[in-house]
Amino acid sequence: MLSLTDSIRISSSLTETRISTQLFGSRTRRGITIVRSSRRQARVSRCKCSATEQPQPQPQPQPQRRKQRAGKYKKEKSEEEKGIDPVGFLSKYEINHKAFAQFLRERYKSLKDLKDEILTRHFSLKEMSTGYELLGMHRNMQHRVDYLEWAPGARYCALIGDFNGWSTTDNCAREGHFGHDDYGYWFIILEDKLRQGEEPDKLYFQQYNYVDDYDKGDTGITVEEIFKKANDEYWEPGEDRFIKSRYEVAAKLYEEMFGPNGPQTEEELEEMPDAATRYKALKEQQKNDSASNLPSYDVIDNGKEYDIFNVIGDPESFKKFRMKQPPIPYWLETKKGRNGWVQKYMPALPHGSQYRVYFNTPNGPLERVPAWATFVIPDADGKQAVAVHWEPTPEYAYKWKHKQPVKPKSLRIYECHIGISGQEPKISSFNDFISKVLPHVKEAGYNAIQIIGVVEHKDYFTVGYRVTNFYAVSSRYGTPDDFKRLIDEAHGLGLLVFLEIVHSYAAADEMVGLSLFDGTNDCYFHTGKRGLHKFWGTRMFKYGDLDVLHFLLSNLNWWVEEYHVDGFHFHSLSSMLYTHNGFASFTGDMDEYCNQYVDKDALLYLILANEVLHTLHPNVITIAEDATLYPGLCDQTSQGGLGFDYFANLSASEMWLALLENTPDHEWCMSKIVSTLVGNRQNTDKMLLYAENHNQSISGGCSFAEILIGNSLGKSSISQESLVRGCSLHKMIRLITCTIGGHAYLNFMGNEFGHPKRVEFPMSSNNFSFSLANRSWDLLENDVHYQLFSFDKDMMDLDKNGRILSRGLANIHHVNDTTMVISYLRGPNLFVFNFHPVNSYERYTIGVEEAGEYQITLNTDEKKYGGRGLFGHDQNLQRTINRRADGKRICLEVPLPSRSAQVYKLTRILRA
């Protein structure tokens, strides 16, 4: 019989095995089932070896057995891969390209091989994507802090910081003490220090509750009293006999055989009684034993000479014994609370401690910021970057208040940058954003925010795209708890929070980033030219390495688990998908997506990322940003796609910018506008459209408002005609971009009210000025800017109340390059645009599907939006005419002022 501690260990491991079996994948469950089945069959076969004659099965010929096994394997394989078609989306879109189809099949085979390779080192994909639970700095319940880091090129590893006087020898990984494994992981333990006058814990594995119910366990009961209580309450009569004398039987047997009274010669050995005699003697000895909860056994003897006794057990006693729960509660009762830990120990690594990791490498000693650090101060005051241990006490740690909003059917995304979100010429904080920007976003009618540049980066002028520390929020804006509060407050307002994640490349900084992390050039990144971005000089990840995949997949899961983000915008996928980093001319030929320049490992990573995220977090939304529009971006991974929920149409904003800067108004081509906005109609419903995002304002360009109405709005230098033109096009461009495409629309912070200034981050070229690194929120007090904001707000409300974006694709039935008129239907809504700079039409014919009355719900020419107000009150309601137009049986004759757009809604259906 096992002791209490042995029982706890075995029961805990069995419980974890059962739970893990239920949580992780069918592969593990199937494997365990086979093992159990084989054991069960072995037991059954042994039970059948009794005196009763059993019919012997006829042996089958060997070839037939092989055929049966092969058939069974094929059947199981087909059932396992049911619904999986590596080239499924090609058939869906009627794409016939043999080379690309073969590439997809080979990629699927590589994906299966990669998953098999992952499962040789990890229990499942879930375990692989939760590396943050082990790596980095973690509080252990056994009054210590554990540190784990991956640095395969290092020869020596130590933690240095203000907690040990920056000593390189006090806290190091010791060989032979789980300090270093074959994969290059280094393990360091920081033991908490006993306070003066305190004695070490009597229980070697004494645990403390640090966070959850952190005061439970301080009852003052000793460990000995708890174990005695467990022995008295848990074990039933007869069960504790073997606890007190577990070696009783062995000792007696040894004494009988080899003791002083035992046989001394071979002749003195008596003949061993047969099994029946020994069994009867045993029953005679046990007839006066006390009652026991142990399972009872008996023997069936059929009286045959060749009989092997059939030993059976009492089913009821077996069931009762197996239903007995392990004594886990007694073990939990030995835990002490946080108060007991504070009274007895001083933390080895206090909250707020600064530290780095020290490596000894073939190229010499190095000091690095840990790759898994969750709070980093990069180059503070000209000093070397340091990691900060973030472990606030439970009473001060942030506690979540709001649940995550329900995943909407359409997205109205407000893109923002924390640092430039304030009015003052400085770096704004998370708290400033909460108090000033979040209420504005809610009022404006958006249902999601997308934050760029929030992951830690060394250089502020890079906008956050050259990430140095992938698990840390930028310390410029506040603490990790401040960022949690921002997300929580956004959720309280019903806003989703998306994070723009940069896994396509990383900063080349060595002292604070991952480049040459362990002294070698191939730790996280490729070597040679492939390890550097062709134009930006950033480092390119080695996606085929399991440890790099472990780092990146865990990073995605970390932001969801730790900060409750609702989705990711994957930045610049073309940089990672091709060895030329996307800087090549694309003609649209399918060969360009499967030639020698395509990085298959990067594709496999994106597939794994989407599978892991959507499996572990079904409501997470992933958005792909790929200038090359790689085929299958938003198709299911089981059908050969990459598995994204949305993809960004980058060409739309480029088209608008080219028209505004280079093309006169009367030369705009309506067909080109429509074809650019809707693409090739493949996955158009999953398209994210925007007229302008941060690229137009930040990447050395100008905002549309600056192009249309200039930077001196409100001054006499602007003519009324130019102002009306600029405001009209500003509204029309946003309205058609928002409503003609898919289920998602995006706007950059400030552009909804026509922010007239570009964004320029402080750098040496502008003497590190913050004059353009902010947003002029006071412009909303200006009439023109407030009118533009009112239109954008009503446009968002149009989707919120009328569910425009969540409906099917737009039915574009009228595109006229001569009159410069575009019209399309979306549900009961009719959209009409007149881009002509001069011509107005009193009765313009537009075909519709339903006969009835159509009411104007949004009009860009209204005076409250800064328009001319050319519509009379009697023109807001239009009735259909029984005349064919645009391929429809009926039509409307609507007034169309120049440079204006109207949205009609069918309010009353008329039957013939």
QUIJO-V937976 format. One record per residue. N is the residue number from 1. PHI is phi in radians with two decimals (NA if undefined). Layout:
n=N phi=PHI
n=N phi=PHI
This chain:
n=1 phi=NA
n=2 phi=-1.47
n=3 phi=-1.34
n=4 phi=-1.12
n=5 phi=-1.13
n=6 phi=-1.09
n=7 phi=-1.09
n=8 phi=-1.13
n=9 phi=-1.11
n=10 phi=-1.14
n=11 phi=-1.12
n=12 phi=-1.12
n=13 phi=-1.13
n=14 phi=-1.16
n=15 phi=-1.11
n=16 phi=-1.11
n=17 phi=-1.11
n=18 phi=-1.12
n=19 phi=-1.12
n=20 phi=-1.08
n=21 phi=-1.07
n=22 phi=-1.34
n=23 phi=-1.56
n=24 phi=-1.89
n=25 phi=1.05
n=26 phi=-1.26
n=27 phi=-1.08
n=28 phi=-1.16
n=29 phi=-1.07
n=30 phi=-1.15
n=31 phi=-1.14
n=32 phi=-1.19
n=33 phi=-1.09
n=34 phi=-1.11
n=35 phi=-1.10
n=36 phi=-1.10
n=37 phi=-1.10
n=38 phi=-1.14
n=39 phi=-1.15
n=40 phi=-1.13
n=41 phi=-1.11
n=42 phi=-1.13
n=43 phi=-1.14
n=44 phi=-1.09
n=45 phi=-1.13
n=46 phi=-1.18
n=47 phi=-1.13
n=48 phi=-1.32
n=49 phi=-1.45
n=50 phi=-2.08
n=51 phi=-1.18
n=52 phi=-1.26
n=53 phi=-1.29
n=54 phi=-1.88
n=55 phi=-1.13
n=56 phi=-1.59
n=57 phi=-1.23
n=58 phi=-1.31
n=59 phi=-1.14
n=60 phi=-1.61
n=61 phi=-1.07
n=62 phi=-1.07
n=63 phi=-1.05
n=64 phi=-1.13
n=65 phi=-1.09
n=66 phi=-1.09
n=67 phi=-1.10
n=68 phi=-1.12
n=69 phi=-1.11
n=70 phi=-1.12
n=71 phi=-1.11
n=72 phi=-1.10
n=73 phi=-1.12
n=74 phi=-1.11
n=75 phi=-1.15
n=76 phi=-1.12
n=77 phi=-1.16
n=78 phi=-1.17
n=79 phi=-1.20
n=80 phi=-1.20
n=81 phi=-1.72
n=82 phi=-1.11
n=83 phi=1.50
n=84 phi=-1.75
n=85 phi=-2.37
n=86 phi=-1.02
n=87 phi=-2.09
n=88 phi=-1.09
n=89 phi=-1.26
n=90 phi=-1.16
n=91 phi=-1.18
n=92 phi=-1.06
n=93 phi=-1.75
n=94 phi=0.98
n=95 phi=-1.68
n=96 phi=-2.08
n=97 phi=-2.53
n=98 phi=-1.12
n=99 phi=-1.13
n=100 phi=-1.23
n=101 phi=-1.09
n=102 phi=-1.14
n=103 phi=-1.09
n=104 phi=-1.15
n=105 phi=-1.14
n=106 phi=-1.14
n=107 phi=-1.15
n=108 phi=-1.15
n=109 phi=-1.11
n=110 phi=-1.12
n=111 phi=-1.14
n=112 phi=-1.11
n=113 phi=-1.11
n=114 phi=-1.12
n=115 phi=-1.12
n=116 phi=-1.10
n=117 phi=-1.15
n=118 phi=-1.10
n=119 phi=-1.28
n=120 phi=-1.35
n=121 phi=-1.99
n=122 phi=-2.22
n=123 phi=-1.15
n=124 phi=-2.91
n=125 phi=-1.14
n=126 phi=-1.12
n=127 phi=-1.12
n=128 phi=-1.15
n=129 phi=-1.64
n=130 phi=-2.17
n=131 phi=-1.10
n=132 phi=-1.14
n=133 phi=-1.30
n=134 phi=-2.03
n=135 phi=-1.42
n=136 phi=1.57
n=137 phi=-1.78
n=138 phi=-2.46
n=139 phi=-1.33
n=140 phi=-1.69
n=141 phi=-1.22
n=142 phi=-1.66
n=143 phi=0.72
n=144 phi=-2.80
n=145 phi=-2.09
n=146 phi=-1.83
n=147 phi=-2.23
n=148 phi=-2.29
n=149 phi=-2.48
n=150 phi=-1.80
n=151 phi=-2.64
n=152 phi=-1.16
n=153 phi=-1.53
n=154 phi=-1.50
n=155 phi=-1.84
n=156 phi=-2.64
n=157 phi=-2.41
n=158 phi=-2.62
n=159 phi=-1.71
n=160 phi=-2.18
n=161 phi=3.14
n=162 phi=-1.19
n=163 phi=-1.35
n=164 phi=-2.26
n=165 phi=1.17
n=166 phi=1.04
n=167 phi=-1.40
n=168 phi=-1.61
n=169 phi=-2.15
n=170 phi=-1.20
n=171 phi=-2.23
n=172 phi=-2.23
n=173 phi=-1.41
n=174 phi=-1.77
n=175 phi=-1.15
n=176 phi=1.51
n=177 phi=-2.13
n=178 phi=0.97
n=179 phi=-1.38
n=180 phi=-2.70
n=181 phi=-1.94
n=182 phi=-1.26
n=183 phi=-1.62
n=184 phi=1.63
n=185 phi=-1.64
n=186 phi=-1.87
n=187 phi=-2.16
n=188 phi=-2.23
n=189 phi=-1.94
n=190 phi=-1.91
n=191 phi=-1.35
n=192 phi=-1.12
n=193 phi=-1.65
n=194 phi=-1.17
n=195 phi=-1.27
n=196 phi=-1.11
n=197 phi=1.57
n=198 phi=-1.63
n=199 phi=-1.82
n=200 phi=-1.08
n=201 phi=-1.15
n=202 phi=-1.21
n=203 phi=-1.51
n=204 phi=-1.08
n=205 phi=-1.71
n=206 phi=-1.09
n=207 phi=-2.01
n=208 phi=-2.27
n=209 phi=-1.47
n=210 phi=-1.61
n=211 phi=-2.14
n=212 phi=-1.30
n=213 phi=0.86
n=214 phi=-1.21
n=215 phi=-1.82
n=216 phi=-1.32
n=217 phi=1.83
n=218 phi=-1.50
n=219 phi=-1.67
n=220 phi=1.46
n=221 phi=-1.39
n=222 phi=-1.34
n=223 phi=-1.13
n=224 phi=-1.05
n=225 phi=-1.16
n=226 phi=-1.18
n=227 phi=-1.15
n=228 phi=-1.14
n=229 phi=-1.11
n=230 phi=-1.14
n=231 phi=-1.14
n=232 phi=-1.36
n=233 phi=-1.68
n=234 phi=-1.43
n=235 phi=-1.36
n=236 phi=-1.62
n=237 phi=-0.94
n=238 phi=1.64
n=239 phi=-1.33
n=240 phi=-1.54
n=241 phi=-1.08
n=242 phi=-1.39
n=243 phi=-1.23
n=244 phi=-1.31
n=245 phi=-2.46
n=246 phi=-1.24
n=247 phi=-1.80
n=248 phi=-1.09
n=249 phi=-1.14
n=250 phi=-1.11
n=251 phi=-1.13
n=252 phi=-1.11
n=253 phi=-1.08
n=254 phi=-1.11
n=255 phi=-1.15
n=256 phi=-1.14
n=257 phi=-1.52
n=258 phi=-2.15
n=259 phi=-1.29
n=260 phi=-1.12
n=261 phi=-1.65
n=262 phi=-1.47
n=263 phi=-1.09
n=264 phi=-1.74
n=265 phi=-2.21
n=266 phi=-1.19
n=267 phi=-1.22
n=268 phi=-1.27
n=269 phi=-1.21
n=270 phi=-1.39
n=271 phi=-1.21
n=272 phi=-1.23
n=273 phi=-1.06
n=274 phi=-1.24
n=275 phi=-1.09
n=276 phi=-1.12
n=277 phi=-1.11
n=278 phi=-1.13
n=279 phi=-1.17
n=280 phi=-1.13
n=281 phi=-1.14
n=282 phi=-1.15
n=283 phi=-1.13
n=284 phi=-1.14
n=285 phi=-1.18
n=286 phi=-1.69
n=287 phi=-1.21
n=288 phi=-1.76
n=289 phi=-1.19
n=290 phi=-1.22
n=291 phi=-1.09
n=292 phi=-2.41
n=293 phi=-1.57
n=294 phi=-1.21
n=295 phi=-1.06
n=296 phi=-1.62
n=297 phi=-2.08
n=298 phi=-2.57
n=299 phi=-2.16
n=300 phi=-1.83
n=301 phi=-2.08
n=302 phi=-1.50
n=303 phi=1.37
n=304 phi=-1.55
n=305 phi=-1.15
n=306 phi=-1.63
n=307 phi=-1.15
n=308 phi=-1.81
n=309 phi=-0.95
n=310 phi=-1.59
n=311 phi=-1.51
n=312 phi=-2.20
n=313 phi=-2.12
n=314 phi=-1.30
n=315 phi=-1.05
n=316 phi=-1.13
n=317 phi=-1.19
n=318 phi=-1.11
n=319 phi=-1.09
n=320 phi=-1.11
n=321 phi=-1.20
n=322 phi=-1.27
n=323 phi=-1.35
n=324 phi=-1.18
n=325 phi=-1.34
n=326 phi=-1.13
n=327 phi=-1.38
n=328 phi=-1.10
n=329 phi=-0.98
n=330 phi=-1.19
n=331 phi=-1.16
n=332 phi=-1.11
n=333 phi=-1.20
n=334 phi=-1.32
n=335 phi=-1.13
n=336 phi=-1.93
n=337 phi=-1.51
n=338 phi=-1.12
n=339 phi=-1.06
n=340 phi=-1.15
n=341 phi=-1.19
n=342 phi=-1.09
n=343 phi=-1.21
n=344 phi=-1.73
n=345 phi=-2.22
n=346 phi=-1.88
n=347 phi=-1.08
n=348 phi=-1.15
n=349 phi=-2.28
n=350 phi=-1.13
n=351 phi=-1.04
n=352 phi=1.57
n=353 phi=-1.17
n=354 phi=-1.74
n=355 phi=-2.71
n=356 phi=-2.46
n=357 phi=-1.88
n=358 phi=-1.92
n=359 phi=-2.08
n=360 phi=-1.90
n=361 phi=-2.14
n=362 phi=-1.01
n=363 phi=-1.66
n=364 phi=2.01
n=365 phi=-1.29
n=366 phi=-2.37
n=367 phi=-2.10
n=368 phi=-2.31
n=369 phi=-1.39
n=370 phi=-0.92
n=371 phi=-1.12
n=372 phi=-1.78
n=373 phi=-1.14
n=374 phi=-1.78
n=375 phi=-2.64
n=376 phi=-2.33
n=377 phi=-1.95
n=378 phi=-1.44
n=379 phi=0.86
n=380 phi=-1.23
n=381 phi=0.95
n=382 phi=1.36
n=383 phi=-1.57
n=384 phi=-1.18
n=385 phi=-1.09
n=386 phi=-2.38
n=387 phi=-1.61
n=388 phi=-2.06
n=389 phi=-1.31
n=390 phi=-1.83
n=391 phi=-2.56
n=392 phi=-1.16
n=393 phi=-1.11
n=394 phi=-0.97
n=395 phi=-1.24
n=396 phi=-1.90
n=397 phi=-1.16
n=398 phi=-1.22
n=399 phi=-2.02
n=400 phi=-1.19
n=401 phi=-1.95
n=402 phi=-2.06
n=403 phi=-1.44
n=404 phi=-1.24
n=405 phi=-1.09
n=406 phi=-1.21
n=407 phi=-1.09
n=408 phi=-1.38
n=409 phi=-1.43
n=410 phi=-2.41
n=411 phi=-2.01
n=412 phi=-2.10
n=413 phi=-1.69
n=414 phi=-1.89
n=415 phi=-1.47
n=416 phi=-2.60
n=417 phi=-2.22
n=418 phi=-1.10
n=419 phi=-1.11
n=420 phi=-1.78
n=421 phi=-1.38
n=422 phi=-1.63
n=423 phi=-1.44
n=424 phi=-1.30
n=425 phi=-1.36
n=426 phi=-2.79
n=427 phi=-1.44
n=428 phi=-1.34
n=429 phi=-1.93
n=430 phi=-1.04
n=431 phi=-1.16
n=432 phi=-1.09
n=433 phi=-1.10
n=434 phi=-1.11
n=435 phi=-1.38
n=436 phi=-1.95
n=437 phi=-1.57
n=438 phi=-0.99
n=439 phi=-1.06
n=440 phi=-1.13
n=441 phi=-1.09
n=442 phi=-1.11
n=443 phi=-1.14
n=444 phi=-1.25
n=445 phi=1.67
n=446 phi=-1.41
n=447 phi=-2.04
n=448 phi=-2.73
n=449 phi=-2.09
n=450 phi=-2.10
n=451 phi=-1.75
n=452 phi=-1.88
n=453 phi=1.19
n=454 phi=-1.70
n=455 phi=-1.35
n=456 phi=-1.01
n=457 phi=-2.53
n=458 phi=-1.26
n=459 phi=-1.72
n=460 phi=-1.15
n=461 phi=-1.21
n=462 phi=-1.40
n=463 phi=1.16
n=464 phi=1.68
n=465 phi=-1.53
n=466 phi=-1.74
n=467 phi=-1.28
n=468 phi=-1.88
n=469 phi=-2.29
n=470 phi=-1.32
n=471 phi=-1.85
n=472 phi=-2.09
n=473 phi=-1.36
n=474 phi=-1.15
n=475 phi=-1.23
n=476 phi=-1.08
n=477 phi=-1.72
n=478 phi=2.55
n=479 phi=-1.66
n=480 phi=-1.00
n=481 phi=-1.20
n=482 phi=-1.12
n=483 phi=-1.20
n=484 phi=-1.07
n=485 phi=-1.12
n=486 phi=-1.04
n=487 phi=-1.13
n=488 phi=-1.13
n=489 phi=-1.16
n=490 phi=-1.10
n=491 phi=-1.11
n=492 phi=-1.11
n=493 phi=-1.55
n=494 phi=1.43
n=495 phi=-1.76
n=496 phi=-1.31
n=497 phi=-2.17
n=498 phi=-1.86
n=499 phi=-2.02
n=500 phi=-1.40
n=501 phi=-1.79
n=502 phi=-1.99
n=503 phi=-1.93
n=504 phi=-1.48
n=505 phi=-2.91
n=506 phi=-2.50
n=507 phi=-1.11
n=508 phi=-1.56
n=509 phi=-1.15
n=510 phi=-1.66
n=511 phi=-1.26
n=512 phi=-2.09
n=513 phi=-1.73
n=514 phi=-1.72
n=515 phi=-1.14
n=516 phi=0.89
n=517 phi=-1.05
n=518 phi=-1.87
n=519 phi=1.59
n=520 phi=-1.81
n=521 phi=-1.56
n=522 phi=-2.14
n=523 phi=-1.27
n=524 phi=-1.82
n=525 phi=-2.20
n=526 phi=-1.20
n=527 phi=-1.64
n=528 phi=1.20
n=529 phi=-1.14
n=530 phi=-1.19
n=531 phi=-1.41
n=532 phi=-2.12
n=533 phi=-1.12
n=534 phi=-1.07
n=535 phi=-2.11
n=536 phi=-1.68
n=537 phi=1.31
n=538 phi=-1.43
n=539 phi=-1.57
n=540 phi=-1.85
n=541 phi=-1.15
n=542 phi=-1.67
n=543 phi=-1.22
n=544 phi=-1.46
n=545 phi=-1.56
n=546 phi=-1.09
n=547 phi=-1.26
n=548 phi=-1.21
n=549 phi=-1.06
n=550 phi=-1.00
n=551 phi=-1.15
n=552 phi=-1.29
n=553 phi=-1.14
n=554 phi=-1.14
n=555 phi=-1.10
n=556 phi=-1.10
n=557 phi=-1.14
n=558 phi=-1.06
n=559 phi=-1.17
n=560 phi=-1.31
n=561 phi=-1.28
n=562 phi=-1.43
n=563 phi=-1.99
n=564 phi=1.07
n=565 phi=-1.19
n=566 phi=-1.75
n=567 phi=3.07
n=568 phi=-2.36
n=569 phi=-1.86
n=570 phi=-1.39
n=571 phi=-1.42
n=572 phi=0.85
n=573 phi=-1.16
n=574 phi=-1.11
n=575 phi=-1.20
n=576 phi=-1.75
n=577 phi=-1.36
n=578 phi=-2.28
n=579 phi=-1.21
n=580 phi=-1.57
n=581 phi=1.07
n=582 phi=1.45
n=583 phi=-1.60
n=584 phi=-2.63
n=585 phi=-1.35
n=586 phi=-1.89
n=587 phi=-1.72
n=588 phi=1.65
n=589 phi=-1.23
n=590 phi=-1.16
n=591 phi=-1.09
n=592 phi=-1.22
n=593 phi=-1.75
n=594 phi=-2.51
n=595 phi=-1.55
n=596 phi=-1.27
n=597 phi=-1.56
n=598 phi=-1.46
n=599 phi=-1.57
n=600 phi=-1.13
n=601 phi=-1.09
n=602 phi=-1.14
n=603 phi=-1.09
n=604 phi=-1.11
n=605 phi=-1.09
n=606 phi=-1.11
n=607 phi=-1.11
n=608 phi=-1.08
n=609 phi=-1.06
n=610 phi=-1.21
n=611 phi=-1.13
n=612 phi=-1.13
n=613 phi=-1.12
n=614 phi=-1.33
n=615 phi=-1.42
n=616 phi=-1.34
n=617 phi=-2.36
n=618 phi=-1.05
n=619 phi=-1.62
n=620 phi=-1.21
n=621 phi=-1.99
n=622 phi=-2.06
n=623 phi=-2.15
n=624 phi=-1.76
n=625 phi=-2.02
n=626 phi=-2.40
n=627 phi=-1.17
n=628 phi=-1.57
n=629 phi=0.87
n=630 phi=-0.99
n=631 phi=-1.03
n=632 phi=1.45
n=633 phi=-0.94
n=634 phi=-1.91
n=635 phi=-1.63
n=636 phi=-1.09
n=637 phi=-1.13
n=638 phi=-1.24
n=639 phi=-1.92
n=640 phi=1.63
n=641 phi=-1.53
n=642 phi=-1.68
n=643 phi=1.61
n=644 phi=-1.31
n=645 phi=-1.49
n=646 phi=-2.45
n=647 phi=-2.31
n=648 phi=-1.54
n=649 phi=-1.53
n=650 phi=-1.30
n=651 phi=-1.28
n=652 phi=-1.11
n=653 phi=-1.15
n=654 phi=-1.13
n=655 phi=-1.13
n=656 phi=-1.07
n=657 phi=-1.12
n=658 phi=-1.15
n=659 phi=-1.14
n=660 phi=-1.20
n=661 phi=-1.58
n=662 phi=-2.13
n=663 phi=-2.08
n=664 phi=-1.08
n=665 phi=-1.00
n=666 phi=-1.34
n=667 phi=-1.79
n=668 phi=-1.16
n=669 phi=-1.74
n=670 phi=-1.19
n=671 phi=-1.12
n=672 phi=-1.17
n=673 phi=-1.06
n=674 phi=-1.16
n=675 phi=-1.12
n=676 phi=-1.25
n=677 phi=-1.28
n=678 phi=-1.73
n=679 phi=1.17
n=680 phi=-1.65
n=681 phi=1.19
n=682 phi=-1.61
n=683 phi=1.02
n=684 phi=-1.09
n=685 phi=-1.16
n=686 phi=-1.79
n=687 phi=-1.52
n=688 phi=-1.75
n=689 phi=-1.94
n=690 phi=-2.65
n=691 phi=-1.31
n=692 phi=-2.68
n=693 phi=-2.09
n=694 phi=-1.16
n=695 phi=-1.06
n=696 phi=-1.16
n=697 phi=-1.64
n=698 phi=-1.68
n=699 phi=-1.39
n=700 phi=1.32
n=701 phi=-1.79
n=702 phi=-2.13
n=703 phi=-1.27
n=704 phi=-1.07
n=705 phi=-1.12
n=706 phi=-1.15
n=707 phi=-1.26
n=708 phi=-1.39
n=709 phi=-2.19
n=710 phi=1.36
n=711 phi=-1.81
n=712 phi=-2.14
n=713 phi=-1.06
n=714 phi=1.64
n=715 phi=-1.72
n=716 phi=-1.21
n=717 phi=-1.23
n=718 phi=-1.74
n=719 phi=-1.39
n=720 phi=-1.12
n=721 phi=-1.11
n=722 phi=-1.15
n=723 phi=-1.16
n=724 phi=-1.12
n=725 phi=-1.04
n=726 phi=-1.07
n=727 phi=-1.17
n=728 phi=-1.11
n=729 phi=-1.16
n=730 phi=-1.01
n=731 phi=-1.29
n=732 phi=-1.15
n=733 phi=-1.05
n=734 phi=-1.22
n=735 phi=-1.18
n=736 phi=-1.26
n=737 phi=-1.17
n=738 phi=-1.26
n=739 phi=-1.86
n=740 phi=-1.60
n=741 phi=-1.72
n=742 phi=-1.62
n=743 phi=-1.71
n=744 phi=-2.49
n=745 phi=-2.44
n=746 phi=-2.32
n=747 phi=-2.45
n=748 phi=-1.51
n=749 phi=-0.88
n=750 phi=1.68
n=751 phi=-1.25
n=752 phi=-1.17
n=753 phi=-1.98
n=754 phi=1.25
n=755 phi=-1.08
n=756 phi=-1.54
n=757 phi=-1.99
n=758 phi=-1.34
n=759 phi=-1.88
n=760 phi=-2.40
n=761 phi=-1.32
n=762 phi=-1.11
n=763 phi=-2.70
n=764 phi=-1.12
n=765 phi=-1.19
n=766 phi=-2.06
n=767 phi=1.01
n=768 phi=0.98
n=769 phi=-1.49
n=770 phi=-1.77
n=771 phi=-1.13
n=772 phi=-1.93
n=773 phi=-1.77
n=774 phi=-2.76
n=775 phi=-2.19
n=776 phi=-1.55
n=777 phi=-1.18
n=778 phi=-1.19
n=779 phi=-1.13
n=780 phi=-1.15
n=781 phi=-1.41
n=782 phi=-1.37
n=783 phi=-1.05
n=784 phi=-1.12
n=785 phi=-1.17
n=786 phi=-1.20
n=787 phi=-1.15
n=788 phi=-1.12
n=789 phi=-1.16
n=790 phi=-1.10
n=791 phi=-1.13
n=792 phi=-1.08
n=793 phi=-1.12
n=794 phi=-1.17
n=795 phi=-1.16
n=796 phi=-1.15
n=797 phi=-1.15
n=798 phi=-1.06
n=799 phi=-1.31
n=800 phi=-1.09
n=801 phi=-1.59
n=802 phi=-1.78
n=803 phi=0.88
n=804 phi=-1.21
n=805 phi=-1.20
n=806 phi=-1.39
n=807 phi=-1.37
n=808 phi=-1.17
n=809 phi=-1.14
n=810 phi=-1.17
n=811 phi=-1.62
n=812 phi=-1.47
n=813 phi=-2.03
n=814 phi=-2.53
n=815 phi=-2.36
n=816 phi=-2.17
n=817 phi=-1.29
n=818 phi=-1.35
n=819 phi=-1.43
n=820 phi=1.06
n=821 phi=-2.05
n=822 phi=-2.20
n=823 phi=-2.51
n=824 phi=-2.70
n=825 phi=-1.91
n=826 phi=-2.51
n=827 phi=1.19
n=828 phi=-1.47
n=829 phi=-1.83
n=830 phi=-1.99
n=831 phi=-1.92
n=832 phi=-2.27
n=833 phi=-2.19
n=834 phi=-2.07
n=835 phi=-1.52
n=836 phi=-1.18
n=837 phi=-1.26
n=838 phi=-2.19
n=839 phi=-1.25
n=840 phi=-2.00
n=841 phi=-2.22
n=842 phi=-1.32
n=843 phi=-2.40
n=844 phi=-1.66
n=845 phi=-1.52
n=846 phi=-2.30
n=847 phi=-1.32
n=848 phi=-2.36
n=849 phi=-1.62
n=850 phi=-1.94
n=851 phi=-1.41
n=852 phi=2.81
n=853 phi=-1.86
n=854 phi=-2.02
n=855 phi=-1.89
n=856 phi=-1.24
n=857 phi=-1.89
n=858 phi=-2.70
n=859 phi=-2.43
n=860 phi=-1.18
n=861 phi=-1.59
n=862 phi=-1.20
n=863 phi=-1.14
n=864 phi=-1.20
n=865 phi=-1.81
n=866 phi=1.49
n=867 phi=-1.51
n=868 phi=-1.57
n=869 phi=1.19
n=870 phi=-1.43
n=871 phi=-1.49
n=872 phi=-1.42
n=873 phi=-1.13
n=874 phi=-1.34
n=875 phi=-1.64
n=876 phi=-1.28
n=877 phi=-2.05
n=878 phi=-2.18
n=879 phi=-2.01
n=880 phi=-1.23
n=881 phi=-2.14
n=882 phi=-1.38
n=883 phi=-2.56
n=884 phi=-1.27
n=885 phi=-2.82
n=886 phi=0.98
n=887 phi=1.35
n=888 phi=-1.94
n=889 phi=-1.30
n=890 phi=-2.28
n=891 phi=-2.66
n=892 phi=-2.08
n=893 phi=-1.96
n=894 phi=-2.08
n=895 phi=-1.35
n=896 phi=-2.31
n=897 phi=-1.15
n=898 phi=-1.14
n=899 phi=0.81
n=900 phi=-2.59
n=901 phi=-2.51
n=902 phi=-2.32
n=903 phi=-2.05
n=904 phi=-1.87
n=905 phi=-2.22
n=906 phi=-1.22
n=907 phi=-1.80
n=908 phi=-2.60
n=909 phi=-1.65
n=910 phi=-1.88
n=911 phi=-1.71
n=912 phi=-1.21
